[in-house]
Amino acid sequence: MAGDSGFQLRQGGPEVYERCWVRAQLAQSANELVATADVSSDDRVIDVACGTGVVARAAAARSSDAANVTGADVSIGMLDAAERFAADAGLDRIAWVECDAANIPLPDASFDVALCQQGLQFMPDKPGAMAEMARVLKPGGRLAISVWKTRSPIGAAFAKVLDNRFGEGTTAPWEMVYSLGERDRLHDLASSAGFRNAHVFFDIKFARHPDPEAFIAGAIAGSPIAETMAELSETEHDRLIREIVAELSHCRDDDGLAVPAECLTLTAQK
């Protein structure tokens, strides 16, 4: 996640984020984004707004040398966790850079591929971030960015239960998750940054988790309402979690929770 967005992890921390969202959804999506960018073994890759480093790890797994991969994020806490998770995966040569996405302290034309998974929508200076990604790419370098298109059933369930409990607008901060869900806006950002051959495609990502209550509790712990939820009694907290899970009963199969989310992916070249 990126920028001074107000949507940083609070009570949950990077470990909960990794255990919850990365396990359920973002690890698979990271592999798909890396494949979409056609990352090859000798490519130098930057993962912008890298969070806990799931995309950087996916890119490094395809590289001849993990040192070819750099993860950049504004949060030192996320970067520290990313470094730990990468080391646990045997990818301790990935480089990690603390920076705002609109001011990447790396030389021009340093990378063959720039990736950003579900981060651009949180950045205060989106044009600046796109311009920086263009700057650090070599001529002909490849860009692949994913953003959520619309509110998923999880977001709808949160809004129904939590706005009812805490007041209308409680979940409004989550709306920035979908703030880049229009194809034309992605095209405009790409063209303004000087990218060419921009292409946006739509698909569905699934959040899959075998324990729906554990997943929802983890998602809440890494949300803007984490502190408010933490003040509740255990009984009241667990009741709200169960209510949210009940709202998602139509997204259950024999393996647990299986929630679809609409996604847009932008690819382009410098």
C-alpha positions in Angstrom: 0.0 0.0 0.0 1.2 3.5 -0.7 1.3 7.1 0.1 -0.1 9.1 3.0 -3.5 7.7 2.2 -5.0 7.2 5.6 -5.6 3.6 4.6 -2.5 2.1 6.2 -2.7 -1.0 8.4 -3.3 -0.3 12.1 -4.1 -3.0 14.6 -3.5 -5.8 12.2 0.0 -5.1 11.0 1.8 -6.6 8.1 1.7 -10.1 9.5 -2.1 -10.1 9.6 -2.2 -8.6 6.1 0.1 -11.3 4.8 -1.9 -14.1 6.6 -5.3 -12.7 5.5 -5.3 -10.8 2.2 -2.1 -12.2 0.7 -3.0 -15.8 1.5 -6.6 -15.4 0.3 -6.2 -13.3 -2.8 -3.1 -11.2 -3.5 -0.5 -14.0 -3.8 -2.4 -15.5 -6.8 -3.1 -12.1 -8.2 0.6 -11.2 -7.9 1.6 -14.3 -9.9 -1.0 -13.2 -12.6 0.4 -9.7 -12.7 4.0 -10.9 -13.1 2.9 -13.2 -15.9 0.9 -10.4 -17.6 4.1 -8.3 -17.6 5.9 -11.3 -19.1 8.8 -11.0 -16.6 11.7 -13.0 -17.8 14.8 -14.3 -15.9 17.1 -11.4 -16.8 14.6 -8.5 -16.3 15.2 -5.8 -13.7 11.9 -5.3 -12.0 10.5 -2.7 -9.6 7.4 -3.4 -7.5 5.9 0.0 -6.5 3.8 0.2 -3.4 5.1 -3.3 -2.6 3.5 -3.7 0.8 4.6 -7.0 2.2 6.4 -7.8 -1.0 4.2 -10.4 -2.5 4.7 -9.1 -6.1 8.4 -8.6 -5.6 8.6 -12.2 -4.4 6.6 -13.5 -7.4 8.9 -11.6 -9.8 12.1 -12.8 -8.0 10.9 -16.4 -8.3 11.0 -15.9 -12.1 14.3 -14.2 -12.1 17.8 -15.6 -12.5 18.8 -13.5 -9.5 16.5 -12.0 -6.8 18.9 -9.0 -6.8 17.3 -8.0 -10.1 14.1 -7.1 -8.1 13.4 -4.0 -6.0 10.4 -3.4 -3.8 9.5 0.2 -3.0 7.0 1.4 -0.4 6.3 4.5 1.8 5.9 2.4 4.9 9.0 1.2 6.7 6.9 -1.3 8.7 5.7 -2.9 5.5 9.2 -3.0 4.1 10.7 -4.6 7.2 8.0 -7.3 7.0 8.6 -7.7 3.2 12.3 -8.3 3.9 11.5 -10.9 6.5 9.0 -12.7 4.3 11.4 -12.7 1.3 14.2 -14.0 3.5 11.9 -16.8 4.7 11.3 -17.7 1.0 15.0 -17.8 0.2 14.8 -14.4 -1.7 17.0 -12.3 0.6 18.7 -10.5 -2.3 15.6 -8.5 -3.2 16.4 -4.7 -2.6 13.9 -2.6 -0.5 13.5 1.1 -0.8 11.5 3.4 1.4 10.0 6.2 -0.7 6.9 7.9 -1.9 5.8 6.5 -5.3 6.0 10.0 -6.7 9.6 10.4 -5.7 11.5 7.2 -6.3 15.2 7.8 -5.4 16.6 5.6 -8.2 18.3 6.5 -11.5 16.5 7.0 -14.8 16.1 3.9 -17.0 17.0 1.4 -14.2 14.3 -1.2 -14.9 12.8 -3.4 -17.6 9.5 -3.8 -15.8 7.5 -1.7 -13.3 4.7 -3.4 -11.4 2.0 -2.1 -9.0 -0.6 -4.3 -7.5 -3.6 -2.5 -5.9 -1.6 0.5 -4.9 -2.1 3.3 -7.4 -5.6 4.1 -6.1 -4.2 5.0 -2.7 -1.5 7.4 -3.9 -2.1 11.1 -3.3 -0.2 12.0 -6.4 -1.2 9.5 -9.0 0.1 11.4 -12.1 3.4 11.9 -10.2 3.6 8.2 -9.4 3.0 7.2 -13.0 5.6 9.7 -14.2 8.1 8.2 -11.8 7.4 4.7 -13.0 7.9 5.9 -16.6 11.2 7.6 -15.6 12.8 4.6 -13.9 11.9 2.3 -16.9 14.2 1.8 -19.8 13.0 2.7 -23.3 10.6 -0.1 -24.3 10.2 -1.0 -20.6 6.9 -2.7 -19.6 4.3 -1.5 -17.1 1.6 -3.6 -15.4 -0.8 -2.1 -12.8 -3.9 -3.6 -11.2 -6.7 -1.7 -9.4 -10.1 -2.8 -8.1 -13.0 -1.8 -10.3 -16.0 -1.8 -8.0 -17.0 -2.7 -4.5 -16.8 -6.4 -3.9 -19.3 -8.4 -1.9 -16.9 -8.1 1.1 -17.1 -4.3 0.9 -20.9 -4.4 0.6 -21.1 -6.7 3.7 -18.8 -4.4 5.7 -20.9 -1.4 4.7 -24.2 -3.0 5.6 -23.1 -4.3 9.0 -20.6 -1.7 10.2 -22.5 1.4 9.0 -25.6 0.0 10.7 -23.6 -0.5 14.0 -21.4 2.6 14.0 -23.3 5.1 11.8 -23.8 5.9 8.2 -20.5 6.6 6.5 -18.4 4.5 8.8 -17.0 2.5 5.9 -16.6 5.6 3.6 -12.8 5.5 3.8 -12.9 2.2 2.0 -14.3 3.9 -1.1 -10.8 4.9 -2.2 -10.2 1.2 -2.9 -12.3 1.7 -6.0 -11.3 5.2 -6.9 -9.5 4.2 -10.1 -12.2 1.8 -11.3 -12.8 3.6 -14.6 -10.9 2.4 -17.7 -10.7 6.0 -19.2 -8.9 7.3 -16.0 -6.2 4.6 -16.4 -5.7 5.4 -20.0 -5.5 9.1 -19.2 -2.9 8.5 -16.5 -0.8 6.3 -18.8 -0.9 8.7 -21.7 -0.1 11.7 -19.5 3.0 9.9 -18.2 4.2 9.2 -21.7 3.4 5.5 -21.9 2.3 4.0 -25.2 0.3 1.0 -26.3 -1.8 1.2 -23.1 -4.3 -1.6 -22.8 -6.8 -2.1 -20.0 -8.5 -5.5 -19.4 -11.2 -6.6 -17.0 -11.2 -9.8 -15.0 -12.4 -11.3 -11.7 -10.2 -12.1 -8.8 -11.3 -14.4 -6.0 -10.6 -14.1 -2.3 -10.6 -17.7 -1.1 -10.1 -18.7 2.6 -11.0 -21.9 4.4 -12.0 -20.1 7.6 -14.5 -17.2 6.8 -14.6 -15.8 10.3 -10.8 -15.8 10.7 -10.5 -14.1 7.3 -13.1 -11.4 8.1 -11.5 -10.8 11.5 -8.1 -10.3 9.8 -9.6 -8.0 7.2 -11.1 -5.9 9.9 -7.9 -5.8 11.8 -6.1 -4.2 8.8 -8.8 -1.7 8.1 -9.7 2.0 8.9 -12.1 0.8 11.6 -9.7 -1.5 13.4 -9.3 0.8 16.4 -13.0 1.2 16.8 -13.6 -2.6 16.6 -10.8 -3.2 19.1 -12.7 -1.1 21.7 -15.7 -3.5 21.6 -16.2 -6.3 24.0 -15.1 -9.7 22.7 -18.8 -10.8 22.5 -19.8 -7.7 20.5 -16.7 -8.0 18.2 -17.4 -11.6 17.4 -21.1 -10.9 16.8 -20.3 -8.3 14.2 -17.8 -10.7 12.5 -20.5 -13.4 12.4 -23.0 -10.9 10.9 -20.5 -10.0 8.1 -19.9 -13.6 7.4 -23.6 -14.2 7.2 -23.9 -11.5 4.6 -21.4 -13.5 2.5 -23.3 -16.8 2.7 -23.9 -16.6 -1.0 -20.0 -16.6 -1.5 -19.4 -20.0 0.2 -18.4 -23.3 -1.3 -17.2 -26.5 0.2 -13.7 -25.0 0.6 -14.9 -22.0 2.6 -15.2 -18.4 1.4 -14.9 -17.6 -2.3 -15.6 -13.9 -2.9 -15.3 -12.4 -6.4 -13.8 -8.9 -6.9 -13.8 -7.0 -10.2 -10.3 -5.9 -11.3 -8.8 -3.7 -14.0 -5.3 -4.3 -15.2 -3.4 -1.7 -17.2 -0.4 -2.7 -19.4 1.7 -0.3 -21.3 5.2 0.4 -22.7 7.6 3.3 -22.2 
